[in-house]
Amino acid sequence: MAHTSYQIDSEDIASSTQIINNEKNDSKGLFIWSNSLGKKGLDYTTELNRASDIGTEAHEYFDDYLVNKVIPKSFENKEAEYCFNKFKNWWDDFSKQRIEVVFTEKSLVSVKHRYGGTLDALILLVDTNEYVLIDYKTGSNLYISYLAQAGSYSNLVLENTTITVNKFLLARFGKKDDPTDFEIREYNISDLKNSFEYFLILFEAYKTKQQIKKILKRRGTKIS
């Protein structure tokens, strides 16, 4: 995904993704994936960048369809097309209920906690008056770190608007040419509160790690 910089009073602050990636325990899955690439003679960094490009492309198409009902005429990556088709089918069914799009691809910062994040979509279910945060994923699995991210995002909405997020939809649309390779997981406001508490723990670990790095650098220790 494209990197977004966040600042408060001209000072750079960490993104929720940086904070979560600092301590997340998803490395086992990445190790298995990296090992499988090696067996196929594929370069890990090249494939990781390609997966990121596919995810970025798919996100752009998701957003354009959700807001403007635009169907892409062509795709740079076939996998992005597979992702989009699954998203479109899901959204067409989901949006049969009355929905208002509050915003999409919105970058926000928390002045209180000093972090930032870019949210995929926030919608209002008109009939129930519920605000729903949606986050898209294009990988093959779901991870606990995604809930920590959701908690951080729901707090960003709370700090920057008068809105309380009632629900969170974790929407995974896989890259396989398989219409069943998708899943939608719904979480409630209590789940989001617990997830935000988990995020704050990760944030404290992140800040402590940055302080330790500064100490080691002052003492001439090389940090990888």
C-alpha positions in Angstrom: 0.0 0.0 0.0 1.1 3.6 -0.6 2.8 5.1 2.4 1.0 8.0 4.2 2.8 10.3 6.5 1.1 11.7 9.6 2.0 14.8 11.5 0.8 16.8 14.5 2.2 20.4 14.7 4.7 19.6 12.0 6.1 16.6 14.0 6.0 13.2 12.4 4.0 10.6 14.3 3.7 6.8 13.8 0.9 5.2 11.9 -1.2 2.5 13.6 0.2 0.1 11.0 3.8 0.9 12.0 2.9 0.4 15.7 1.1 -2.9 15.1 3.8 -4.3 12.7 6.4 -3.5 15.4 5.1 -6.3 17.7 2.6 -8.4 15.7 2.9 -12.1 15.9 2.1 -12.9 12.3 5.7 -13.7 11.4 5.0 -17.5 11.4 2.7 -17.1 8.4 5.1 -14.9 6.6 7.9 -17.4 7.2 5.9 -20.2 5.8 5.0 -18.1 2.8 8.6 -17.0 2.3 9.7 -20.7 2.5 7.1 -21.7 -0.1 8.3 -18.9 -2.5 11.9 -20.2 -2.1 10.8 -23.7 -3.1 9.3 -22.2 -6.3 12.4 -20.2 -7.1 10.7 -16.8 -6.4 12.2 -13.9 -4.6 10.5 -12.9 -1.3 11.0 -9.2 -1.7 9.8 -9.1 -5.3 6.7 -11.1 -4.4 5.9 -9.1 -1.3 6.0 -5.9 -3.4 3.8 -7.4 -6.0 1.3 -8.5 -3.4 1.3 -4.9 -2.1 0.7 -3.5 -5.6 -2.2 -5.9 -6.1 -3.7 -4.8 -2.7 -3.3 -1.2 -3.6 -4.9 -1.6 -7.0 -7.8 -3.6 -5.5 -8.4 -1.0 -2.8 -8.6 1.7 -5.4 -11.2 -0.2 -7.3 -13.2 -1.0 -4.2 -13.3 2.6 -3.3 -14.3 3.8 -6.7 -17.1 1.3 -6.9 -18.4 1.9 -3.4 -18.6 5.7 -4.0 -19.2 6.0 -7.8 -20.3 2.6 -8.9 -17.4 2.5 -11.4 -16.5 -0.9 -12.8 -12.9 -1.0 -14.1 -12.5 -1.5 -17.8 -9.1 -3.2 -17.3 -6.9 -4.4 -14.5 -3.1 -4.2 -14.2 -3.1 -7.5 -12.2 -5.4 -10.4 -12.8 -5.5 -11.0 -9.0 -6.9 -7.5 -8.4 -9.7 -8.4 -10.8 -10.5 -11.5 -8.8 -10.5 -9.4 -5.6 -12.8 -6.8 -7.2 -15.3 -9.2 -8.5 -15.8 -10.7 -5.1 -16.0 -7.2 -3.5 -18.6 -6.2 -6.1 -20.8 -9.2 -5.5 -20.7 -8.7 -1.8 -21.3 -5.0 -1.9 -24.2 -5.3 -4.3 -25.9 -7.6 -1.9 -24.9 -5.8 1.3 -26.0 -2.4 -0.1 -29.6 -3.5 -0.8 -30.3 -2.0 2.6 -30.3 1.8 2.9 -26.7 3.0 3.3 -25.0 6.4 3.4 -21.3 6.6 2.8 -19.8 8.9 5.5 -16.3 8.8 4.0 -13.7 6.6 2.3 -9.9 6.6 2.4 -9.9 9.1 5.2 -6.6 9.9 6.9 -7.0 11.0 10.6 -4.7 11.6 13.6 -5.1 11.1 17.3 -3.9 14.2 19.1 -4.4 12.6 22.5 -2.4 9.4 21.7 -0.3 10.8 18.8 -0.7 8.3 16.0 -2.4 8.3 12.6 -4.2 6.0 10.3 -6.1 5.9 7.0 -9.5 4.3 7.1 -11.0 2.4 4.2 -14.6 3.3 4.7 -17.2 4.4 7.2 -20.9 4.0 6.4 -24.2 4.6 8.1 -26.9 1.9 8.1 -29.9 4.3 7.8 -32.7 2.0 9.1 -30.8 1.1 12.3 -28.8 4.3 12.7 -25.6 2.3 13.1 -22.2 3.5 12.0 -20.1 0.7 10.5 -16.3 0.8 9.9 -15.1 -1.3 7.0 -11.5 -2.5 6.5 -10.5 -4.4 3.3 -7.9 -7.1 3.2 -6.7 -9.0 0.1 -4.5 -11.6 1.7 -5.2 -15.3 2.3 -5.7 -15.1 6.1 -7.1 -12.9 8.9 -4.9 -12.0 11.9 -5.4 -10.6 15.4 -3.4 -7.6 14.4 -6.3 -6.5 12.1 -8.5 -6.2 15.2 -5.9 -4.0 16.9 -5.9 -1.8 13.8 -9.7 -1.7 13.9 -9.6 -0.6 17.5 -7.2 2.2 16.6 -9.4 3.3 13.7 -12.6 3.4 15.8 -10.8 5.7 18.2 -9.7 8.0 15.4 -13.3 8.3 14.4 -14.3 9.1 17.9 -11.6 11.7 18.4 -12.2 13.5 15.1 -16.0 13.4 14.8 -19.1 13.2 16.8 -19.6 9.6 15.7 -19.2 6.4 17.7 -18.6 3.3 15.6 -21.2 0.7 16.4 -19.8 -2.2 14.2 -16.7 -3.2 12.4 -16.6 -5.3 9.2 -13.3 -7.1 8.4 -13.8 -7.9 4.8 -11.2 -10.2 3.1 -11.3 -10.6 -0.7 -8.7 -13.1 -1.7 -6.5 -13.1 -4.8 -7.5 -16.6 -6.0 -9.8 -17.2 -9.0 -12.3 -18.7 -6.6 -15.6 -16.9 -5.8 -15.6 -18.5 -2.3 -12.2 -17.0 -1.4 -13.6 -14.2 0.7 -15.0 -13.7 4.2 -16.8 -11.0 6.1 -16.3 -10.9 9.9 -18.5 -8.6 12.0 -17.4 -7.2 15.4 -19.4 -5.1 17.9 -18.6 -2.0 19.9 -17.4 -4.1 22.8 -15.0 -5.9 20.6 -13.7 -2.6 19.3 -13.1 -1.2 22.8 -11.1 -4.4 23.8 -9.2 -4.2 20.5 -8.3 -0.5 21.2 -7.0 -1.5 24.7 -4.8 -4.1 23.0 -3.6 -1.5 20.5 -2.6 0.8 23.3 -0.5 -2.0 24.8 1.2 -2.5 21.5 1.7 1.3 21.3 3.5 1.4 24.7 5.8 -1.4 23.5 6.5 0.5 20.3 7.4 3.7 22.2 9.6 1.8 24.6 11.4 0.1 21.7 12.1 3.5 20.1 13.6 4.8 23.3 15.8 1.7 23.6 16.9 2.2 20.0 17.9 5.8 20.8 20.0 4.7 23.8 21.8 2.1 21.8 22.5 4.5 18.9 24.0 7.0 21.4 26.3 4.3 22.5 27.4 3.5 19.0 25.5 0.3 18.6 24.3 -0.5 15.1 20.6 -1.1 14.9 19.2 -3.3 12.1 
